[in-house]
């Protein structure tokens, strides 16, 4: 199930933000026992031209917007490393 969520996150972000690079990492193992089991904890590393001129908050909003259909029912926690090309 988690691999399916990783693929879904990847596909949503790729479709919405046309990234130069994108990595989605399942980090659920780091969060066992504190709640949110079954929903998923993920790390997203993404480089996209869509982030050019955006603040960190703006970049995160773009990522969360792309994943809105999964929040909060399928994603419990999301760490984001978002950069523009050349950063």
N, C-alpha and C positions, 0 to 999 in steps of 0.2 A: 504494500500500500504506500509506503513512504517513497519508493522509487517512482511510483505514479505521480505523487505530489511534486517531486523534484522535476519530473518531466513537464507537468502542468505549469509550474512556476516558470520554468525555462521558456516554454512556448508562449505564455502570456507576455513575458517581458520581451522576448525576441520580436513578437508581433507588434507590440506597442512602441518600443523604443529603438528598434533597428540597431542593436549594439554592435560595436566593433569586436568586443569580447564579452563573454558572459559565462559565469560559473555559479552554479547553485549547489550548496553543500548541505547535506542533512546533518544537523548538530543535535539531534534528539538525545543521543547518548550522554550529552553534557548536562541534561536537565531532568534525569530520572528522579522521581520521588518528590518533585515540588509542585506537581499539578500540570495540567495541560497534556498529559499523555494521550496519545492517539490523535492529537491535533497537529503536532509538528513544530519543530524548532529548526530554522534554516538560516544560512548565511548566503547572501547574494553579493557577488563581486561583479560589477558591471561597468563597462566603459562605453559611453554613447555620446554621439554628437548632440543629442537632445539635452544633455547636461551643460553644454557650453553657455556660459553667462548665468547659470543658475547657482543660487546659494545651496548650502548643504540641505537646508530645509526644503527648498524647492525640488532638489533632486530626490529626496525621500518621498515627497508628495507624488512625484511622477511614478516612482516605483510602487507606492501603495495604491495609487490610482489604477495602475495596470493590473494589480492583484486584488482589486476590490471584490471580485466574485468569490475569492477564497477567504476573505477576512470576515469575521474572526473564526468562522466555523472550522476551517481546515488548517489555518496557520495560527499557532499560539504565540510564537515569538519569531521575529525577523531581524537579523543583523544585516546592515546594508553598507557596502563600500562602493560608492558611486563616484565615478570620475568622468571628466570630459577627455577626449583624445588629447594626448600630449602631456597629460598631468601625471 
